[in-house]
Amino acid sequence: MSSVSIPETFPNLPASVQKIQKMYASQSVAIPTLVALLESEPLLAANILKLVNSPYYGLSAKVSSINGAVMLLGTTVIRGIILATILKKSFPLDLSVYGITVAQFETISILRAKLLKEWLQNTDVDTQSLSLAAFLMESGKIVMAHEIAKNSLKTEFVALCQIQSQEEAEMELFGVQSYSVASALFLQWQFDDAFCALIGSVTNPQSSDAKILHALQIAINTKNIFDADEIAKAKEFLDIHALYGDAFLQSVEKIKKI
């Protein structure tokens, strides 16, 4: 089986989102311009408001405006929501092959970004790019689920996942993992090379940033969310690499209470 193809598999970004991407790429995000572009896209606006008002953000009052959402979430998280929305619009959304619903997929994305922020807020780690990667790193599974369905491989993939990891099953069927697919997708969507390489290295982390994402992937994934054994495994991994393991555990407990 050949790997997922480029560019046939990946959609182009809508014109308004291309403008937003150029702002981020230039590292000059003008909030009034961003808000105006988002308000011109009803689907994007609706998804942003839906997510900002979800229980996982724990806000005391409902957010009813895009400007309010941007101010509360920050431009990095907003960028993640934008790209996730485009992905969901571009592909049939059936993630049952991974054993999750779309709502559960969104929960995974939100919890990872939220845990990352809580965990590393008192460290010297630059979390801007990491936060976006935490939110988007499972995006390749949306593409992969579409490929599995298109090639009538659901039964085979599910059977493989019973005896090995989802990433190993992806490799066996397609010769590529979903994290590599996400990396290629974001490269086509003009993210910088370092960001794309970071997502592509989640399961074989070499840098400190990639190891942080790897720990998040262990703790919150499509099979388990905050499973005690997986949390212990993530803590052990972080301790080996001296990456704020105690703060990680404290943050997990805090996020679990929300």
N, C-alpha and C positions, 0 to 999 in steps of 0.2 A: 504494500500500500504506500503510495507516495505521500509526502508531507503536504500540509495545507498550502495552497498556492497563493502567490502574491503577483499582481494585485487583484486577481479575479475574485478572491474570497472577500476582500475588504472593500467597504463602501467609501466613497469620497465624503468629506465633511460638507454639510450645507454651507452656503456662502457666509451666513451670519456667524457660524461657528469658526469658519476660517479666519474671519476678522478677529474673533476673540483669541484664537490661537496665536495670531501674529502679535497681538498685544502682549500675551504671556511670553512669547519667544523673545520679544524686545525688552522684557523685564520692565515694561512701563505700562502697568495696568491702571487706566484711568477709570475709577469707579463709576462716575456718571455715565461714561460711554458704555462700560460693561453692563450696567443696569438697563440702559436704553436698548442695547442689543438683545439682552435676555427678555425684556418685556415685548420685543417684537416677535418672539418665538413662544407662542402659548404653551406648547408641549414642554419646553424647557422650564418655563416659569412655573407650570403646574407641578412638575417633578421636584423642583427645588423647594417649593413651599410644602409639598407633601413630606419630604425628607426632613426638613428643618423642624417640622411640627411632630415628627415621630417621637415616641416615648424615649428613644435612646439618647436624644439630646437633652431631655429633662428640663425643658424650658417652662417657666411658670405661667407664661402668657402666650397666646397664639400669635404667630408671626403672619401678617397678612400682606406684606409688600416685599417685592424683590430687593429693594434697597435695604430693608430691615434684615432680610436673610443674608445678604452679602456682608453687612456690618457684623452680624452675629457669628457667621460661620467662617468668614475670611475668604479671600479670593482663591486660596489653594483648594479648599474643600469644594467651593463652588465649581472650580474647574473640573474636579473629579466627577461631580454630579452631572455636569454638562456632557462629558464624554461617556459616562455610563448610560445616560439617557439616549444619546445617539446610537450607541451599540444596541440597546433594547429596541429601538425603533427600526434598526437595520436588519435584524435577524429574528426569525420566529423564536419566541421565548418559551422553550420547553427544556428545562434543566433537570428533568426527572432522571435522565441517564446518570447524573451525578448524585441522585438521591435527595435533591433539594427543590424547593419552589423558588419562584422569582422573589417572593418576600423574604425568604431565608437568605437568598443571595445578597439582597440589599442589607439585611441585618449583619451579615459577615463583613461587608464593606464598611458599614458605619462603625461597628464595634472595633474593627482593627484600627481605623483612623482615630477613634476616640481613645482607645487604650494607648496608642502610640503617644498622643498628646499628653495624656495624664502621666504616663510612665517617664517620659524624657523631659518634662517641663522644667525641672531643676538641674538639668545637665547642660554641658556645652555642646551637645549634638545639635546640628542644624536640621530641624525637622521639616522644613518647608517641602523639599523634594520627597523626603521619606513619607510624609503624610499623604501626599498625592499617590505615591506608589502603593502605600498600604490600602488605600481606597480602591485602586484600579488593578491591582496585581492579579486578580482572578478573572479579569475581562476575557482572557483567552478561552476560558471555559464556555463562554457564550458562543464564540466562533466554533470551538471544537464540538459542542453539542449539536450545532447545526450540521457540521460535517458528518458526524456519527449518524444523525437521522437521514441525511441525504444519501449516504452510502449504505443504509439499512444495516447498521452495525450495532444497534442498541443492545440486542440480546447478547452478542459476542462481547461487547464492552462491559456490560454488567457482570457477565460471567467471569471475565478476567479480573474485575475489581473485587470479586469474592476471594481471590487467592493472592492478590498483590495490590500494590497501591494504585491509585488512579493515575498517577504520573507514569508508572511502569506500564499500565494498560494503554495509555496514550502513545507511549513510545513503541509498543508492540504493534499497534494498529497503524500509526501514522509516521513513526520515525521522528516524532517531535513532541515535546511537552507543551501544555497549554501556556506555561509561562514564556516559552520561546515564541509562541504564537502572539501573545500579548505584546512582547517586545517588538516583533516585526510589525504588528498593527500600529503601535505608537510611533515607530520609526517612519512609517508611511504617512502618519498624521503630523509629522514634523515636530515631534518632541526631540529634545537634544539627545545625542548619542549616549551620554552617561546615564540618563534616566532609563533609556531603553535597555542598556546593558544591565542596569541594576535589577530590573524586573526579570530579565532573562536568566539571572544567576541565583534566583531565590532558593532553588533546591541544591545548588552547589556553591554556597556563599564563600567568597574570599575576602571581601572588604567588610569593615565593621557595619556599614549601612546594610549590606546584603544579609549579614548575620542577624541584624535586628529584624529585618523582614522575615527571615527564616523562623525566628522565634515566634513571631506573630502567626505565621502559617501553621506552626505546630499547635499553638494555643487555640486558634480560631480557624476552623476549616470546614469543608463541606461534609465531613463525617462527624466532627465533634466541635462543640463550642464550650470552652472552659471545662473540659473533662479533667478530672483530678490528675490522672496519670499523664495526660498530655501537658498539663501545666507544670508538673514536676519535671518532665522531660525538657520543656523549654527553659525552665530555671537552671537545670543542670548544664544545658548547652550554653546559656548566658554566663554562668559562673566560670566555665572552662575558658571562655574568651573575655572575661572581666568586663561584662557589658551590663552593669546595673541590674543584676539579678534580684536583689532584695527589693529595689524600687519597683521592679516588674511585678513581683508577687503582691506587694501592697496595692498597686494600681489595679491588678486583676480583681482583688477583693472589693475594691471601691466600685469598679465598673459593674460587677456582678450584683451589687445592691440596687442599682438603678432600675 
